[in-house]
Amino acid sequence: MGGHAYRPWLKYYWEYELSQSNLLDFRLMIEKWDWINFKVGQWKVEFTRERFISSGEQQMIERSLINRPFTVDRQQGITVYGHLKGNGLADFNYWLAVLTGTGRGNSQNDDSKLMYFGRLQWNFLGRTLEFEGSDLEIHQEPVGIIAVAVVTNRSPYTRFSQAGGGSLEGFEDGASGQYRVNQLNVETAFKYRGFSWQSELHWKDIIDKLDNDAATQLRGFYVQGGYFFNQVLPWWPEPLEFAVRHASFRPDVALSGNTQHETSFDFNWFFNGHKNKLTAEVSYFKFLTEELDYAKGWRYRLQWDISL
């Protein structure tokens, strides 16, 4: 549920999940000027493009394997953001936020330390790019972004999800203020004439303040692209898109053999854009554990996604 009240620039949005009785989003936005806007409430932080894109507007069936360890997900707080529109290459979006850092549904902090978030996005072709998978609009002019996002937080948590604050493996049962988590994401995205591209490169450091500042470094990335081949092949069906993604995750860079890889191939048939689509997917996974044992295999899925 969303709209505006009293003035077109005074906006609100509210989202509730019936199946698990979770209040996902509630936010009030003041968007009177392009260059500076304000938002307060609870929302999905704009740290990663993959997570910020709605599940109903994704290019693949689900997000990559690096989403779980690196997403900041939903938080409560306040943010300042805007679009700095200059001439030519001088086109930027920015976000600066102060958040509780304790996840969805948690309005109080565990200590006096807050979460601080910033994102600077360069619209290097002079046009903004929406948070949506696939080039359904068939952009006749190229549009692309390069973004850098940072976040720092101190809390009992080492990961976040729709359920709220949680723990990565090896960091369970954190105490208040135990973990200082610093993250950096470098992101790209591009769309032009049926072709779409997006990527993320992540650094994450977890510092245990109760264990002499023992540090664990996590690294991960994914690259993803899709294309409507009817743009060059007359016999290719217009609603059919082919997409591919490769993702890699290292839970601890100190362990050279501890890596996870995912490669997925998707065919999307759009009956009515993202509101009604059929997706067939084939994925291959290869995990190398700390004991240097391989776990690998294939996954096949078919999904019909309908949104109202």
RAWO-V447661 format. One record per residue. D_LAST is the distance of its C-alpha to the last C-alpha in whole Angstrom. Layout:
D_LAST + D_LAST
//
This chain:
12 + 14 + 17 + 21 + 23 + 27 + 27 + 24 + 25 + 25 + 21 + 20 + 17 + 16 + 14 + 14 + 14 + 15 + 16 + 19 + 19 + 19 + 19 + 18 + 18 + 20 + 21 + 23 + 24 + 27 + 26 + 29 + 31 + 30 + 32 + 32 + 29 + 29 + 26 + 27 + 25 + 23 + 21 + 21 + 24 + 24 + 27 + 25 + 23 + 22 + 21 + 19 + 17 + 13 + 13 + 10 + 12 + 15 + 18 + 19 + 18 + 19 + 21 + 25 + 28 + 29 + 26 + 27 + 30 + 30 + 26 + 27 + 23 + 23 + 26 + 27 + 29 + 29 + 29 + 31 + 29 + 29 + 30 + 33 + 34 + 37 + 39 + 38 + 38 + 38 + 34 + 33 + 30 + 31 + 30 + 32 + 31 + 33 + 31 + 32 + 32 + 31 + 27 + 24 + 25 + 29 + 30 + 34 + 36 + 38 + 41 + 42 + 40 + 37 + 34 + 35 + 32 + 33 + 31 + 33 + 31 + 33 + 31 + 34 + 33 + 33 + 29 + 26 + 24 + 20 + 19 + 17 + 18 + 19 + 21 + 18 + 20 + 23 + 25 + 28 + 30 + 30 + 28 + 29 + 29 + 32 + 31 + 33 + 32 + 34 + 34 + 36 + 36 + 39 + 37 + 37 + 34 + 34 + 31 + 27 + 24 + 21 + 23 + 26 + 29 + 31 + 34 + 34 + 37 + 40 + 39 + 38 + 39 + 40 + 42 + 41 + 41 + 42 + 40 + 40 + 38 + 38 + 35 + 35 + 32 + 33 + 30 + 30 + 27 + 27 + 26 + 27 + 27 + 25 + 26 + 25 + 27 + 26 + 29 + 30 + 33 + 34 + 37 + 37 + 40 + 40 + 43 + 44 + 46 + 48 + 49 + 51 + 48 + 48 + 45 + 43 + 41 + 38 + 37 + 34 + 32 + 30 + 30 + 27 + 26 + 25 + 25 + 24 + 28 + 28 + 29 + 32 + 32 + 32 + 31 + 28 + 25 + 23 + 20 + 21 + 22 + 24 + 24 + 27 + 27 + 30 + 31 + 34 + 34 + 38 + 38 + 41 + 43 + 46 + 46 + 46 + 45 + 42 + 39 + 36 + 34 + 31 + 30 + 27 + 26 + 23 + 22 + 19 + 18 + 15 + 14 + 11 + 12 + 10 + 7 + 9 + 12 + 15 + 18 + 21 + 23 + 27 + 28 + 32 + 33 + 36 + 37 + 41 + 42 + 45 + 47 + 46 + 45 + 42 + 39 + 37 + 35 + 32 + 29 + 26 + 23 + 20 + 16 + 13 + 10 + 7 + 4 + 0
//
